[in-house]
Structures are given as structure tokens and as C-alpha cells.
Amino acid sequence: MPADLAVIGLGHLGLPLARAAVSGGIATIGYDPARAVDLASGRLPCDGGAEGTLTAADVRRMLSGGFRPTTDPAELGRVRTAVICAPTPPAADRTLDLSQVADAARALAARLRPHTTVILESPAYPGTTEEFLRPILEEGSGLRAGRDFHLAHSPGRLDPGNRTHGYAGTPKVIGGLTPACTESAAAFYGRLTDKVVRARGPREAETVHLLETNYRHVNMALVNEMAVLCHDLNIDLWDVIRCAETKPFGFQAFRPGPGVGGHGVPLDIPHPGRGASALRMVELAQQVNDRMPRYVIQRSATLLNEHGKSVRGARVLLLGVTYKPDLADQQGSPAREVATRLMEMGASVSYHDPYVPNWSVLGHPVPRADSLYEAAADADLTILLQHHRTYDLQGLAVKAQLLLDTRGATPAGAAHRL
């Protein structure tokens, strides 16, 4: 059966796009060899690629609305628009791994028809759409981008769990290979979002994501450094932020934490292999943010020592192991490094998270606390790593022997804050 849209890659970017399209009455297929079978059965894949974006109930509603997940690449030859949402995870050297984008492009190219609109939403370096994706599509299809088919980039801008800015309310940036490519992609997204912003070209659109992601990491690094400084000077940073954010111009509040997680990967090298200058501020910000889990361990050891205990043999309870509150997504969560370092120092670690029924670190399952208050009362140290709304922090502060709050969520004076 022909469809208007193929979403290639059904993870944290592709599934919300598919849901928005199905809700808008667009006949949609989803191509993903690793996830389509689970999704077609109304289940979320167990690999965590969709956690925090949709629930199984959302998937079942999409299926009832006509959504068709598939593992058959032949389906890609029957659509008007194809959007590549394949993941581009960071490699060991912090560069982006584009191999899954290449696989998606080859699957599409072999079946690409004239007049199809192809859009890349995967995070990418400036130049990826033209220099990496375009040759694969043209070689595999025998067609020419900008003449036989439309090619554009639109950076993903989803904020999982955000109840204020949903898909329709978040402007979409579009940068096409040609003006006609831009207009074709804009016409598609205009059916899904309230506002479309036209970039000068795909490079500019790709760089929008680079700027937005690095902006987040640089500002979080600044406030994380401020947290260390203010603790050393016995200054209440949380009160400083509360006052600073009353300024009606020139300031946006960021808050410190035990580390920076999520799917947005900071890029201090805008394009490896092209001699582009490194973004030194981003590189430094990454170093600062990478140190925060170690700082949490340092503060934890100091607190235990001040109360006559050592980390070795201490019972430590971790609260919230996801990267974002009220979601199950663990992508890049600092909780794993915190737990690893505590275990290596000889601590007995347990955890509680209402969204994570099972959790493993260093290949071993971490005991999950069933009774939260009893576990906090029994632990030598409780560390709040993520503030889920279900946590009664006032009650926990009373029950816990020691409570280290890395999110500044507890009432003033109720716990030790980061």
C-alpha cells in the first residue's frame, strides 16, 4: 500500500515524527530493521532507543491510526517523502558515527523514485547532507539531487517530556540543496508544525543543531563550575540563580547537576578531516561537565568522612538514574559513572527509580529499593541524582541519614546541596 511518508529510524527522533504525521492524517510507514517488529506488535523496543519519547499506549494508538512499521526496504520506493532519523552516536574519539545514516541512505537509494523529497533529521556535521548523504543517494539511485529529487536537512529539536513545547509548537528549521528543495521540505513540515523557518541551505540548517547543542553544554559547564566555586566559598548558588533569573534581559537560568546526559552530543570539532578549527570553549565545557560525576563522589566521600564513615563499606542509595526527570531514558545519564566509581571504592550501592525497574552497572545488576523510605533510612548516604516528581523530598530528607541533593530540589536546609 503506498504511503505519503517513510520515517527511516524509529528512535527518539523518528517515533515522535511518525506520531505527529499519523495524527495529521499522513499515511506513514516506519522503516527500522531493529525496532519495527516490536513496534508492529504494539511494544516499545527493549534497546532503549525510544524511551522517554512515547509509551506503548502511544504506539498502539499510532497503529490504530494506520502507522505501519516495516523491515521491508521495498516499502521505501512507494513514498513521496522520506525522512532519515537514524542515530548518530558518539564514537570513542567523540566524533559522530554516521554508519547508520549510511545504511539508511543505501536502503533508500536503491528504491528512490524521481520527485521524492529526502530529508535528513539525524544530528550531523555541517556538510553531511551534501558531502556524505548526497553521493550515497545519487550513486545508488542514478538520480541527481536538486534535479530529479529534493534533498534537505532539518535538525531535530525535540525535548522529550516537555509539556509546553510539543511537536506542532516547535518551529522547524529547513535547509534545502536548492530553493525548490527547501520549499518541498517546508511544504511537508508545514503540515505538522505551526512555523517553518527557512535556512539558507543544508549547511546552515546543520549548524543550527551544532549551535543549539553546544549552547546548552557551554552554559551548563558554566553553572557547574559556579556550583564548585560557591560551595568552596560557602555561597548558596541556588539562591544566586533564583535572584539572577529575575533579570528580564541578557540572562537565561541553567542549573548545575551531577553531569550532562541526553541525546544532544556536543561537538568541539565541527567537521573532522576538513581542517576546521576546534571550538575551544566547547572542548573546555565538555571537560568541566565530564568532571561533575567525580565531583559528586568527592562531595559524597567528604560527607561520609565528616560523619565518621568511609566510602568503603558504606551503603549508598542513588535516587533517579535517568538523564531527565519523569522519563525512562538513560541516555548519557551520569548515574552510571557515579555508581561505577562508588563500587570501585568499595561502597555497597542500591538505587531507586520509578521509571527503571532493572539497572545494571559493570555487568552486574544493581539492587533496587522497593521501600524508598526504609532504604533511605538504612543507607549511610542517599544521593539525589534525578528529581522525579514522585519523590517527596521533604519526607526523604527526614528519613535519610545523609542526603546529598545534586539538583537543588530539596527545601533550603533540608539536605546537603551540590
JOMOWO-V765782 format. One record per run of one state. SS is the DSSP state (@ for helix, = for strand, . for the rest). FROM is the first residue (numbers start at 1). LEN is the number of residues. If there is no record, write none. Layout:
# JOMOWO-V765782
ss:SS from:FROM len:LEN
ss:SS from:FROM len:LEN
This chain:
# JOMOWO-V765782
ss:. from:1 len:4
ss:= from:5 len:4
ss:. from:9 len:5
ss:@ from:14 len:10
ss:. from:24 len:4
ss:= from:28 len:4
ss:. from:32 len:4
ss:@ from:36 len:5
ss:. from:41 len:15
ss:@ from:56 len:9
ss:. from:65 len:3
ss:= from:68 len:3
ss:. from:71 len:2
ss:@ from:73 len:6
ss:. from:79 len:2
ss:= from:81 len:4
ss:. from:85 len:5
ss:= from:90 len:1
ss:. from:91 len:5
ss:= from:96 len:1
ss:. from:97 len:2
ss:@ from:99 len:11
ss:. from:110 len:7
ss:= from:117 len:4
ss:. from:121 len:7
ss:@ from:128 len:14
ss:. from:142 len:3
ss:= from:145 len:1
ss:. from:146 len:3
ss:= from:149 len:5
ss:. from:154 len:18
ss:= from:172 len:5
ss:. from:177 len:2
ss:@ from:179 len:11
ss:. from:190 len:6
ss:= from:196 len:3
ss:. from:199 len:3
ss:@ from:202 len:31
ss:. from:233 len:4
ss:@ from:237 len:8
ss:. from:245 len:24
ss:= from:269 len:1
ss:. from:270 len:8
ss:= from:278 len:1
ss:. from:279 len:1
ss:@ from:280 len:27
ss:. from:307 len:8
ss:= from:315 len:5
ss:. from:320 len:15
ss:@ from:335 len:10
ss:. from:345 len:3
ss:= from:348 len:5
ss:. from:353 len:7
ss:= from:360 len:2
ss:. from:362 len:2
ss:= from:364 len:2
ss:. from:366 len:1
ss:= from:367 len:2
ss:. from:369 len:3
ss:@ from:372 len:7
ss:. from:379 len:2
ss:= from:381 len:4
ss:. from:385 len:8
ss:@ from:393 len:7
ss:. from:400 len:3
ss:= from:403 len:3
ss:. from:406 len:10
ss:= from:416 len:2
ss:. from:418 len:1
